[in-house]
Amino acid sequence: MIANGQAAVVCVAGGAQPFDASPLKPMIRLMTREQLAKRIAEVSLLRGEFTLRSGRKSNYYLDKYRFETAPDVLQALGAMFAERIGPQVQRIAGAELGAVPLAAAAAMASGKPCIFIRNSKKDYGTAKQIEGILNDGDVVVILEDVLTTGGQVLEVAKSLTGAGAKIDKIIGVIDRMEGAREAIEAAGYQFESLFTTKDLGV
């Protein structure tokens, strides 16, 4: 049982053992914004010739999966997102595949539930495109990883508003400063980015 909200007894092989139920301390020390920018660049910035999702050519590429699979980076990003999510927000949305871990990290840091948006409806089970609980009129913040033109995240916003959600704002990890902000704001949404390519030394 819990005693003074601090300890409980857990039954395990060999007898009962005390279990500390006090809030767990983060296993990974959070970084400053400057440290996080440097860390993201270290693990994800690649040089060469690349074709982006938009079809544009680039001499560098930010491999989002490299920083989204690093526990220290993911925890720090979750905390930064949580600071920017207001009390009016009821759901945190992330589209497959890259924004899913971001939404999950932000949900754990903020205590707000998250939802995931598939690229297309699945053709089995519940046949949903939006996974998780989304109620009509819910205020949602959309998270995105790396933004170039903003086309993909605007498709996500369209899916969510079509399902009855109200978009509070869109927050990206990295803005490549190649038109995403202009496109998102032209569509009537507020946009914030944690970093730009300049912050990463590109």
C-alpha positions in Angstrom: 0.0 0.0 0.0 1.1 3.6 -0.5 2.3 5.3 2.7 2.3 9.1 2.8 2.3 9.0 -1.0 5.9 7.9 -1.0 6.3 4.2 -0.8 4.4 1.0 -1.7 5.0 -2.7 -1.1 5.5 -4.8 -4.3 5.2 -8.5 -4.0 8.0 -10.3 -5.9 9.6 -13.7 -5.8 11.4 -14.0 -2.5 9.1 -11.7 -0.5 7.7 -8.1 -0.4 10.0 -5.3 -1.4 9.6 -1.6 -0.8 9.0 0.5 -3.9 9.6 4.3 -4.0 6.5 5.8 -5.6 7.7 9.4 -5.4 8.0 11.3 -8.8 10.8 9.8 -10.8 13.6 12.1 -11.7 14.5 12.4 -15.4 17.1 9.8 -16.4 18.7 12.2 -18.9 19.8 15.8 -18.1 18.0 18.3 -20.2 20.1 20.5 -22.4 20.0 24.3 -23.0 18.6 25.4 -26.4 22.1 26.0 -27.7 23.3 22.6 -26.5 20.3 21.0 -28.1 20.9 22.8 -31.5 24.5 21.6 -31.5 23.4 18.0 -30.6 20.8 17.9 -33.4 23.4 19.2 -35.9 25.9 16.6 -34.7 23.6 13.6 -35.2 21.5 14.6 -38.2 23.2 17.1 -40.5 24.5 15.4 -43.6 26.4 17.0 -46.5 26.1 16.0 -50.1 23.5 16.1 -52.9 19.9 15.3 -51.8 16.4 15.4 -53.2 13.9 16.7 -50.6 10.3 15.5 -50.2 9.2 18.7 -52.0 11.3 17.7 -55.0 13.9 20.4 -54.4 17.6 19.7 -54.6 19.8 20.5 -51.6 23.5 20.2 -50.7 22.6 19.2 -47.1 20.0 17.0 -45.4 18.7 16.9 -41.9 18.0 13.3 -41.2 15.1 13.6 -38.7 15.2 9.9 -37.7 18.8 10.4 -36.4 17.7 13.0 -33.8 14.3 11.5 -33.2 15.8 8.2 -32.1 18.3 9.8 -29.7 16.8 9.6 -26.2 18.5 12.8 -24.9 17.3 14.8 -27.9 13.8 13.5 -27.8 13.4 14.2 -24.1 14.7 17.8 -24.6 12.4 18.4 -27.5 9.4 17.1 -25.5 10.2 19.7 -22.8 10.6 22.5 -25.3 7.3 21.7 -27.0 5.6 21.5 -23.6 6.7 25.0 -22.9 4.9 26.2 -26.0 1.6 24.3 -25.5 -1.0 26.5 -23.8 -3.7 25.4 -21.4 -6.3 25.7 -24.1 -4.8 22.8 -26.1 -6.5 19.5 -25.6 -4.6 17.2 -28.0 -1.1 17.1 -29.5 -1.0 15.8 -33.0 1.8 14.1 -34.9 1.7 12.6 -38.4 3.4 9.4 -39.4 6.2 8.7 -39.3 8.5 11.4 -38.1 6.2 13.5 -35.9 4.8 10.5 -34.0 7.8 10.3 -31.5 7.7 14.1 -31.2 4.0 14.0 -30.2 4.6 11.2 -27.8 7.5 13.0 -26.1 5.5 16.3 -25.9 2.5 14.4 -24.4 4.7 12.9 -21.7 6.3 16.2 -20.9 3.0 18.2 -20.9 0.6 15.6 -19.6 -1.7 16.2 -22.5 -2.9 13.3 -24.7 -1.7 12.9 -28.2 -3.1 11.6 -31.5 -1.4 10.2 -34.6 -2.4 10.9 -38.2 -1.8 8.3 -40.8 -0.9 9.2 -44.4 -4.0 7.4 -45.4 -6.8 5.5 -43.8 -6.0 1.9 -43.0 -8.2 -0.7 -44.7 -8.7 -3.0 -41.6 -9.8 -2.8 -38.0 -11.3 0.6 -37.3 -10.3 2.0 -40.7 -9.2 5.3 -39.2 -6.8 7.9 -40.4 -6.6 9.6 -37.0 -5.5 7.3 -34.2 -6.3 8.1 -30.6 -9.2 10.0 -29.2 -10.3 13.2 -31.0 -13.6 14.9 -30.0 -15.4 17.3 -32.2 -14.2 20.8 -31.3 -11.0 19.7 -29.6 -8.2 22.3 -29.7 -5.1 20.7 -31.2 -1.5 21.7 -31.7 0.3 20.0 -34.6 3.9 19.1 -34.3 6.3 18.6 -37.2 9.9 17.7 -37.6 11.7 19.4 -40.5 9.7 21.8 -42.7 10.7 23.0 -46.2 7.5 24.1 -48.0 5.0 23.2 -45.3 2.9 21.1 -47.7 2.7 18.0 -45.6 1.8 19.6 -42.4 -1.0 21.6 -44.1 -2.4 18.3 -45.3 -2.4 17.1 -41.7 -4.2 20.3 -40.7 -6.8 19.7 -43.4 -7.4 16.2 -42.1 -7.8 17.4 -38.5 -10.2 20.3 -39.3 -12.2 17.9 -41.5 -12.6 15.7 -38.4 -13.9 18.7 -36.3 -10.7 19.8 -34.6 -9.6 23.4 -34.1 -6.0 24.1 -34.8 -4.3 26.2 -32.1 -0.9 26.4 -33.9 1.7 24.4 -35.7 5.1 23.9 -34.1 8.1 22.5 -36.0 11.5 21.4 -34.8 13.5 22.9 -37.7 12.4 25.4 -40.3 14.6 25.2 -43.4 13.4 28.8 -44.2 12.4 27.8 -47.7 8.7 28.9 -47.6 7.1 26.8 -44.9 6.3 29.7 -42.6 4.8 31.8 -45.4 2.6 28.9 -46.7 1.4 28.0 -43.2 0.6 31.6 -42.2 -1.1 32.2 -45.6 -3.4 29.2 -44.8 -4.4 31.0 -41.6 -2.4 29.1 -39.0 0.0 30.3 -36.4 3.5 28.8 -36.8 6.5 28.5 -34.5 9.8 26.7 -34.9 12.1 25.6 -32.2 15.1 26.1 -34.5 16.0 27.3 -38.0 18.8 26.0 -40.1 20.8 29.1 -39.0 20.6 27.9 -35.4 22.1 24.6 -36.5 25.0 26.3 -38.3 23.9 25.5 -41.8 
